[in-house]
Amino acid sequence: MDITPAILAVGLLVFLAHLFTGIFSRTRIPDVLLLMLIGLAIGPLLNLATPAEFGVLGPLFTTITLVVILFQGGLDLKLDVLYRSLRGSVFLTVANFVVTMVVVGLLSMVMAGMDVLSAFTLGAILGGTSSAVVIPMVRQLAMKEESKTILFLESALSDVLCIVVAIALMESLKYGMFNPTQIGVEIVASFLIASLLGMIGALGWSLLLNRIRALENSIFLTPAFVFVIYGIAEILGYSGAIAALAFGIVLGNADMFSRAFAGAHLRIMPVSLNNTEKIFFSEVVFLLKTFFFVYIGLSIILSNVTLMVVGLILTLIIFYIRVPTVWISLPRKTPAADAAISAVMVPKGLAAAVLASIPLQMGLASGELIQCITYAVILFSIVLNSILVFLLEKTPLANFYGWVFSGFGKEKSEPEEASQATVAGG
């Protein structure tokens, strides 16, 4: 087997990825869209490669990418910003998930002729946003840190909602039993216990980090330990993604824990990553993201035109209902420009792709239907998300969204608040 073309392709992709990043910074044409179009070209369009040729390495690679992106995203979240953003994140996550699941479920029954449980299973699969798309894209946009954090957290939290609810509905399809109480318990447990595992793991690792650095070639040990925490959480039945995010958040805020340890006069202190390690992980994320989006494009199914059209219609509806959902959910202090970006930041990705394959594996009658529609929505949602982000920054479309969110970003000034407080007190 001649592997020379594959080596050449890898080198070209890395060069193109850097070029696309430069294009994004100048034109706001997202690099993730261009990478996915490359995958679409070499896969479904030209049949130069297929997901099956990667075997188990494909799903393994996508999971590793998700874990590393969530971990690095957590490193940049400061606890004070996280605290201010958490309420908005939870509200937006739940509202977007519920509205999307209900609307997609009802439309799927009408357009695709699905039964109730199958239709709402599809709705649950498409109810979240993709961490692997949202986090890299939002990091490159000019937004307030609180707004970025809300979107970061939504993408991570919604993955758990999608996974737990969708799998519960699939089990209901298979066995004819539906237990909403059990679903609620599983969601809460997955959030809380996974977060606790990630926090404990990160705190312990931060206490050992200085000694770990004394070992030769130790820079890979931190992501290796994140994978260990992820694996433990998943084996126990909880969300490894949330554990990885919590690990990153705690490790990124180790300096705050250091002050607490110093106050307790403890000799060992938690430390965070140094600049060299952060730069290294940033490069790792860049490489993983590059191949991830090419693989996503490669995995898109274009065989059924009718279902592609259904996927396109559902995508347009999902983006339409996102606007009022964001309007209701986000704090009014959010700048109008940030609210506008949040209103178009609803791409689907890894979690949806993985979940869409399960009904087919379970032998459910609607399995192929769910998978084809989901893959179509993944494609169209990333394309539409990318186009709208570009249009918001480069065209008058921003004026329309500015009008929709005209009541946002109007915080009272400090003198005005002080004046009102004096009047109230007097």
N, C-alpha and C positions, 0 to 999 in steps of 0.2 A: 504494500500500500504506500503510495507516494504522499507524504505529509507536507511536502514543500508548499503547495497551494494554500494549505491551512495556516502554515507559519506566515506566509506572505499576507494572508487575509487578516491575521491578528495584528501584524505590524501596521497595516493600512488603517484598520479600525481605530487603533490608538492615536495615530496621526489625525485621522478625520475627527475623532472625538474632541481633540484639542482645538481643531479648526472650528468645529461647531460651537464650542464654548465661546470662542472669539466672536463668531457670528451672532450668538445670543446677546453678548454684551453690547454689540453695536446696533443690532437690528431688532432685538427681542424676539427673533424666531427661535423657539426653544430647541435646544440640542437634543432633548429626549424625543421630539417628534422626528427629527432627521435620522436619528439612530434607529428608531422603530421602522421608518420607511425603508431603510437599508435591509433590515430583517425581513420586511414584507416582500421586498424585491427578490432577495435570494431564496426565500422560502416559497410561499404560496404562488408567486407570480412566475418565477423562473425555475422553481424546483431544483435548485442547486444543493439544497440541504433541507432536512426535515427534523422536527423535534425528536422523532423516534431514533435517529442516528446518535443522539446524545445519551440514550438509555436513561439510567437512574441519575446520571451526572447532571442532567438538565434541571429537574426539580431540586436536587441538592444544591446546585449553584444558585438558583433563585432564592432559596431559603437562606443561604449564607449571605447573599446580598441584602436581603431584608433585615437580618439581624445586625449586620455591620452598619447599615444606614440608620437604623433606629438607635443603636448605641452611640454613633457619632452625633446624631441629632440631640440625644439626651445630654451629651457633654457640653453643648452650647446653651442649655436652658438654665438660667439662674433661678434660684428658689423664690426670690421676691417677684420676678416676672411670672413664674409658674403659678404662684399663689393668686396673683391678680387675674390670671387667664383661665384658671381651672373651672370656675363657674360657667363662663362663656363657652368653654370647650365641651363640657358635659352637656349643657343645654343644646348646643348646636349639633353634637354627635347624635343624641337621642332623637331630637326633632327631625334631623335629616334622614336618619335610619328609618324611623316609623313612617314618615310621609312617603319616602321612596318605596319602601316595601309595600305599603298599601296601594299606592298609585300604580306601580309596576305590576303588582299582583292582579289588580282589577283589569288593567289594559291587556295583560297576557291572556286572561280568560277570554276576552273579546277577540283579540287579534290572532292569537295562536291556538285558540280552542283548548287551552289547558284546563285540567280540573283545579279545584280550589287550592289544595295543598301544594300541587306542583307549581302553580302560578305564584303563590306566596313564598315558596322556596326560592324561585327565581328572584322575587323581590328582595328577599333577605340576602341573597348572594350579591346583589347589586346595590345594597343599602349603604355601603361605606365609601370611603375614599382611599386611594392607594398611597401608603407611606413612601414607597419606592419612587413614586412620581412627584408627590406633593413636597416632600422634604428637600430634595435637590433643587426643585424649581423655585420654591419659596425662598430658599437661601440666597438666590441670585436676584431677587426682586427688592425694590425699595419700599419696605414696609416697616411699621413700628414693631419692636420686639414682641410686644404683647399680642399683636395680630398674628405674627409668625407662629408664636407659641400655641395660640388657639388652633391654627390649622395643623401644626405638628401633632398636637395631642389628639385632635379629631381623627386624623388618619390612623393613629395607633389604637385609639379606643374603639373606633368603628370596626377594625379588624376583628376584635374580640366579639362584638355584637354579631357581626356577620357569621363568624365561625360557629358560635354557640347556637344561635337561632336557626341558621340554615341546616346544620347537622341534626338538630332536634326535629325539624320539620321533615327531613329525609327519613329519619327513624320512624316518624309518624306515618309517612307514606309506606314504609316497608312493613310495619307491624300493625298499623291501624290504630295507634294509641297516641294521644296528644296530651302533654302535661305541662301547662304554662308555669305552674309553681316551680317545678324542677328546672325549667329554663331560667327563671329569675334567680334561683339559688346558684345555679352554675355560673351565671354571668357575674354575680357579686363575688363569688369565691374565686373565679378566674382573675378578676381585677385585683382583689385584696391580697390573696396569697401569692400571686405572681409578683406583685409589687414588693411584697415583704421579702420574698426570695432574692429579688434583684437588689434591694436595698442592703440586706444583710451581706450578700456576696460582695457588693461594691465596697462597703465599709471595711470588711475584712481584708479585701485586696488592697485598699488604700493604705491600710496599716502596714502591709507587707511590701509595698511597692518599692520603697528605697532599698530594701534588701534584695528584691527581685532584680533590680537594675544592676546589681553587682555581678550577676551571672552573665556569662558570655552569650551573645545573640539572644537577648531576652525580650526584644521589642515585640515579638509575636505572642508572648505569653499572655498579654492583656486580652487581645481578641480571643485567644484560645480559652481563657477563663470565662469570657462572655458566652462562648459556645457551650461550655460546661453548664453554666447557669440556665441557659436556654433549654438545653437537653433535659436537665433535672425537672424544670417546670413542665415541659411537655410530657415527660414520662409520668409525672404525678397527675396529669390531666388538666393542667392550668395553662395560661397563655405565656409561651416562651417569648413572644414579641413584647409583651408588657414588661416581663422580667428584664429583657435586654434594654428597654427604654429606661426603666427605673435604675438599672445598673449605671447607665451613662449619666443620668441626672445626679445621682449621689456622688459618683466619682468626679464629675465636673464641678461639684460644690464642696469638695473635700476641705477647702480652706475654712468654710464656716464651721465644720465639725472640729477642725484644728483648734479654733478659739475655745470651743466648749471643752475639749480635752485639756487645753492649757489651763483653763480655769479650775479644772479638777486636779491639776498638778500631776498629770500622767506623763510618763517618760516617753512613750511611743506616740507618735502623731500621725494622723491620716494625711496623705499627700495626693495631689491630683497629677494628671499627666503633664509632662513638660512640653515646651514648644516643639522640640524635635519629634516627640511621639505624636503630637496632634497633627503636625505636617505629614508624617508618615501615614496616619490613618486617613487623612484627607485624600492622599494619593491613592490609597487602597480603595476607598469609596468611589473615587473617580473611575478607576479601572473596572470595578465590579458593575457600576452603573452603566458604563459603556456597553459591556457585553450583555447585561440584563435586558436592556431595551431592544437590542438586536434580537435576542432570544424571544422576547415577547412578540415582536413583529414576525418572527419565523413561525411562531405557534398559532397565529391567527388562521381561522378556518374560513375559506371563501367559497366553499362548494355549493352552498344553497343560497341563491339570490333572494328568494322570498324571505328567508329568515334574516338575511343581511338587512333587508328593508325594514323588517320588524325591529331589528336591533337599532337601526338608525332612528326610527320614530321614537323608540323608548329613550334613546340617548337625548334627543331633542326635548322630550317631556321632562326627563331628569334635570336637565339644565334649566328648563323653564321653572319648575317647582323649587329649584334651589334658591332663586331670587327671594320669594317671600319667606322661605325658611330662614335664610340669612338675616333678612330684615327683622324678623321676629326674635331671632336668637342672640344676635351680637349685642354687646353693650353699646349704648348710644354714644359713648365717648370714643368709639372706634372711628378713625378718620374715614371719610366717605370713599377715598381712593382705596383704602384697605378693605372696606366692606365690598367694593366692586370686585376686587380680585378674589375675595372669599366667595363671592357669588358665582364665579366661573371655575373655582377650584374644586371640581368634583369628578376627577378621573378615576377610573377603575383599573385594577392591576393584578398583582400577584395573588392576593387572597381570593378574589373573584375567580381567577383562572384555575386555582387549585380546587376550590369548592365546586366549580362547574363540572369537573371531571368525576366527582364522587357519585352522583346519581347514575351515570353510565356504568361505573364500576360495580355499583350495587345491583345493576340489572333492572332499574326502574324503567317503566314504559316511557316516561317523559325525559329520560336521561340525555338522549341525543339532541332533543329539542332545546333543553336547558343549556347544554354546552355550546351549541352553535350560536344561540342568541347572546349568551354571555360573552363569547369571544368577539362577536360583532360590536357589542356595547363597549368592550375594552378598547377596541380599535377606534371607534368613532368618538368615544369620550376623551381619549388622550389627544386625538387630532383636534377636536373642537375646543378642548381646554387650551391647547397650545395656540390655536388661532385667536381665541378670544383674549388671551393674555397679551398677545402681540397687538391686537386691535385696540385694547384698552390703553396701551402706552403710545400708540402711533397714530390713532385716528379719532374722529369726533365721537366714536362710540362711547368714549369716556364721559361725554356730556350727558348722554342718556342715563348711564349708570349713576352719574353724579346727581341727576335729577331724582332718580329712584331713591337714592340714599342721602337726599339733601338734609335730612334731619340728623345725620350722623356727624360726629367730630366737633360738636359745638359745646365744648367744655367751658364752664365758667372760669373766668380768670380769678387769681387769688385775691386781688383787691375787691372784686365784685363779691366773692364769697365772704370776705371779711366784713364788707359793708352790710351784707344781708344778715350776718351773724350779729352785728352791733345793733341793727334795727330790731332784730328778734329779741335780743337781750334787753334793749332799752324800752 
